[in-house]
Amino acid sequence: MKKVFFLLFPFFFIFISCQKNEDKIEIYLTKEPIEFTEGIHLKDYFTDDSIKNKHESTINNINRLINKNVRIDTIKKELIYCGDFTATKEQLQETPFIEDSEIINFNSKSSIINFEKSVIKKFDGLKYYEDKIGIQFAVCINEKPVMFGYFVKGFIGGYYSKNYLIHFIHKSNYENGYSPYISSGKKFKPLDTIKEKEFIAALRKTNRLVHE
């Protein structure tokens, strides 16, 4: 019996070590909105004199965007709805919004990430800040923030970001689970698998990377 124990012990140790080394992927929300520094505030770009002769509907739209803290790239003349940001672990909420066990897989070809059904209710219960377009999140690998973006409600044309966007809609639209598209940029490009090598490596290591 002792011989059997000593023979099995090294394999048991290896099994435990492998489990501890398996990457954990979690998605956290930020404690507070993190200010981004791209461009300038619309209120500093559109002065009273510059808009006084514009149509009332245009003025109302500009004021609405100002109230949402939208900024503008003065060189490209492009609006910035969800600006580039990074976050430290200390700036994130204490518990993950989406747990490792709720992330089914990610398709590197379609840029679709599949979540368990439990995530649908979480998305449906998200509360927006009145003066922000989206809700900031950070993808963490073993509690280290490696990728950043915004949860955006619905498919709102024109709202884009250099960071990633994950769109979500009402839970009634999903019966079996939630499979949103991760996009970035004005043309809603798929996730950059080269830039986000830590995220991709963790998916591959945990057998959750799909190439179909």
C-alpha positions in Angstrom: 0.0 0.0 0.0 2.8 2.4 0.9 4.5 1.6 -2.4 1.4 2.5 -4.3 1.1 5.8 -2.4 4.6 6.8 -3.1 4.1 5.9 -6.8 0.9 8.0 -7.1 2.1 11.0 -5.0 4.2 12.6 -7.8 1.3 12.4 -10.2 -1.0 13.9 -7.7 1.4 16.8 -7.1 1.7 17.4 -10.8 -2.1 17.4 -11.2 -2.5 20.0 -8.4 0.3 22.2 -9.8 -1.4 22.2 -13.2 -4.7 23.2 -11.7 -3.1 26.1 -9.9 -1.3 27.3 -13.0 -4.5 27.4 -15.1 -5.4 30.9 -16.1 -8.5 32.5 -14.7 -10.3 35.0 -17.0 -12.7 37.5 -15.3 -14.4 40.7 -16.3 -14.6 43.5 -13.8 -16.4 46.8 -13.8 -14.6 50.0 -12.6 -15.6 51.5 -9.3 -16.0 54.9 -10.8 -15.9 56.2 -14.4 -12.3 56.7 -15.4 -11.7 59.9 -17.3 -10.1 59.6 -20.7 -7.8 62.2 -22.2 -8.4 61.9 -25.9 -9.4 65.1 -27.6 -11.1 68.0 -25.8 -14.6 68.4 -24.3 -17.3 69.5 -26.7 -18.2 72.4 -24.4 -14.7 73.8 -25.1 -15.0 73.2 -28.8 -18.5 74.5 -29.5 -18.7 78.0 -28.0 -21.9 80.0 -27.8 -20.8 82.2 -30.7 -20.0 79.2 -32.9 -23.4 77.6 -32.6 -25.7 80.6 -32.2 -26.7 80.6 -35.9 -27.2 76.8 -36.1 -30.6 75.1 -36.3 -32.3 74.5 -32.9 -32.2 70.7 -33.4 -28.5 70.9 -34.0 -27.9 73.0 -30.9 -30.0 70.5 -28.9 -28.0 67.6 -30.2 -24.7 69.3 -29.3 -26.0 70.1 -25.8 -27.1 66.5 -25.4 -23.6 65.2 -26.4 -22.0 67.8 -24.0 -24.1 66.4 -21.2 -22.8 62.9 -22.0 -19.2 64.1 -21.7 -18.5 63.3 -25.3 -15.2 64.7 -26.6 -13.9 65.6 -30.0 -10.7 64.9 -32.0 -10.0 68.4 -33.2 -7.6 67.2 -35.9 -9.8 64.5 -37.5 -13.0 66.3 -36.5 -14.4 63.1 -35.1 -16.5 62.6 -31.9 -15.1 60.4 -29.2 -17.9 58.7 -27.3 -16.0 56.0 -25.4 -12.4 57.1 -25.0 -9.2 55.1 -24.5 -8.5 54.3 -20.9 -6.6 51.8 -18.7 -7.3 50.8 -15.1 -5.4 49.3 -12.2 -6.7 46.5 -10.1 -7.4 49.0 -7.3 -9.7 51.0 -9.6 -11.9 47.9 -10.2 -14.8 46.6 -8.1 -13.8 43.9 -5.6 -15.7 41.1 -7.2 -15.9 40.2 -10.9 -19.0 41.2 -12.9 -18.5 38.1 -15.1 -16.8 35.1 -13.5 -14.3 32.7 -15.2 -16.9 29.9 -15.2 -19.4 32.1 -17.1 -17.1 32.6 -20.1 -17.7 29.7 -22.5 -15.3 30.6 -25.3 -14.2 33.2 -27.8 -14.2 32.9 -31.6 -11.1 34.6 -33.0 -12.5 34.6 -36.5 -16.0 36.1 -35.8 -14.9 38.0 -32.6 -17.9 36.6 -30.8 -17.6 35.8 -27.1 -20.0 33.3 -25.7 -21.3 33.6 -22.1 -23.4 31.4 -19.9 -27.1 32.3 -19.5 -26.4 33.7 -16.0 -24.7 36.7 -17.7 -27.9 37.7 -19.5 -29.6 38.8 -16.2 -26.4 40.7 -15.2 -26.4 42.7 -18.4 -30.1 43.4 -18.0 -29.5 44.8 -14.6 -26.6 47.1 -15.5 -27.2 50.7 -14.4 -25.8 53.5 -16.6 -24.3 56.6 -15.4 -26.5 59.5 -16.6 -23.6 61.4 -18.1 -21.7 58.5 -19.7 -22.3 56.6 -23.0 -21.0 53.2 -21.8 -20.0 51.2 -18.7 -16.2 50.7 -18.4 -14.9 47.2 -17.9 -11.5 45.5 -17.6 -10.7 41.9 -18.6 -8.4 40.4 -16.0 -6.1 37.4 -16.3 -5.4 36.0 -12.8 -6.6 39.4 -11.4 -4.2 41.4 -13.6 -6.0 43.9 -15.9 -5.0 43.3 -19.5 -7.8 44.5 -21.7 -10.2 47.4 -21.5 -13.5 48.5 -23.0 -17.1 49.5 -22.6 -20.5 47.7 -22.3 -22.9 49.6 -24.5 -26.6 49.0 -24.5 -28.1 48.2 -27.9 -26.6 48.7 -31.3 -26.2 52.5 -31.5 -24.8 53.7 -34.8 -21.8 55.9 -34.5 -20.8 55.1 -31.0 -17.3 53.7 -31.3 -14.1 53.6 -29.3 -10.4 52.8 -29.6 -11.1 50.5 -26.7 -13.4 47.5 -27.1 -17.2 47.6 -27.1 -19.4 44.8 -26.0 -23.1 45.5 -27.0 -25.9 43.9 -25.0 -29.6 44.1 -25.5 -32.7 42.9 -23.6 -32.6 39.4 -22.2 -35.8 38.4 -24.1 -33.6 38.3 -27.3 -31.6 35.4 -26.0 -33.0 32.1 -25.1 -29.9 29.9 -24.7 -27.2 32.3 -23.9 -25.5 35.6 -24.7 -23.1 35.8 -27.6 -22.0 39.5 -28.2 -19.5 40.7 -30.7 -16.4 42.4 -29.4 -15.5 45.4 -31.6 -13.3 48.5 -31.7 -12.9 51.6 -33.9 -15.1 53.4 -36.3 -15.6 50.4 -38.5 -16.3 48.1 -35.6 -13.2 46.0 -36.2 -12.9 42.6 -34.5 -10.6 42.0 -31.5 -6.9 42.4 -32.3 -5.6 38.9 -31.5 -2.0 40.0 -31.8 -2.3 43.1 -29.6 -4.3 41.2 -27.0 -1.9 38.3 -26.8 -2.4 37.7 -23.0 -6.1 37.3 -23.4 -5.7 35.0 -26.4 -3.0 32.9 -24.6 -5.3 32.5 -21.6 -8.2 31.4 -23.8 -5.9 28.9 -25.6 -4.5 27.6 -22.3 -8.0 27.0 -21.0 -9.3 25.4 -24.2 -11.7 28.3 -24.9 -10.3 29.7 -28.1 -12.3 28.8 -31.3 -11.1 29.5 -34.8 -14.3 28.6 -36.8 
